[in-house]
Amino acid sequence: MNLITVNSFANNERIKTKIILIIIKTKRILKKNFQLIFSLSFPTSRYIETFIYKNPFIKVWERKYK
């Protein structure tokens, strides 16, 4: 999945930035999960936030580099 398609899911810059950071930092670790998650649309920012913070690796990464 390319960044142009990901951008279409983002309703503001903050969400778009997080999605791009997730792809860049974790695409090797979560490759299979990305294929599933990014094949879905993101109707609300709440869904994206839930995905980011419920995933253990993302949670650690966000805490470390926030």
C-alpha positions in Angstrom: 0.0 0.0 0.0 1.4 3.4 -0.9 1.3 6.6 1.0 -1.2 8.3 -1.3 -3.8 5.7 -0.5 -3.0 6.0 3.2 -3.4 9.8 3.0 -6.9 9.3 1.7 -7.8 7.6 5.0 -6.6 10.5 7.1 -9.0 13.3 8.0 -6.3 15.6 9.3 -2.5 16.1 9.4 -2.0 14.6 12.8 -3.6 11.3 11.9 -1.9 11.2 8.6 1.5 11.7 10.2 0.9 8.9 12.7 -0.1 6.5 9.9 3.0 7.3 7.9 5.2 7.0 11.0 3.7 3.6 11.8 4.4 2.4 8.2 8.0 3.7 8.3 8.9 2.4 11.7 7.1 -0.9 11.9 6.5 -2.3 8.4 8.9 -5.1 9.0 7.6 -6.1 12.4 3.9 -5.8 11.6 3.9 -6.6 7.9 1.0 -9.0 8.0 -1.1 -6.8 10.3 -0.6 -3.8 7.9 -2.0 -5.8 5.0 -5.2 -6.3 7.0 -5.5 -3.0 8.9 -4.8 -0.8 5.8 -7.1 -2.7 3.6 -9.9 -1.3 5.8 -11.1 2.3 5.7 -10.7 4.5 8.8 -14.1 6.2 9.5 -13.0 8.0 12.6 -9.8 9.1 14.3 -10.8 7.1 17.4 -10.3 3.8 15.4 -6.8 4.9 14.4 -5.9 5.9 18.0 -7.2 2.6 19.3 -5.1 0.7 16.8 -2.0 2.7 17.7 -2.2 2.5 21.4 -3.5 -1.1 21.8 -0.5 -2.5 19.8 2.3 -3.1 22.3 5.1 -2.2 19.9 3.5 1.1 18.8 2.7 2.0 22.4 6.3 1.7 23.4 7.5 3.5 20.3 5.0 6.4 20.9 6.1 6.7 24.5 9.8 6.7 23.7 9.7 9.3 20.8 6.7 11.5 21.6 
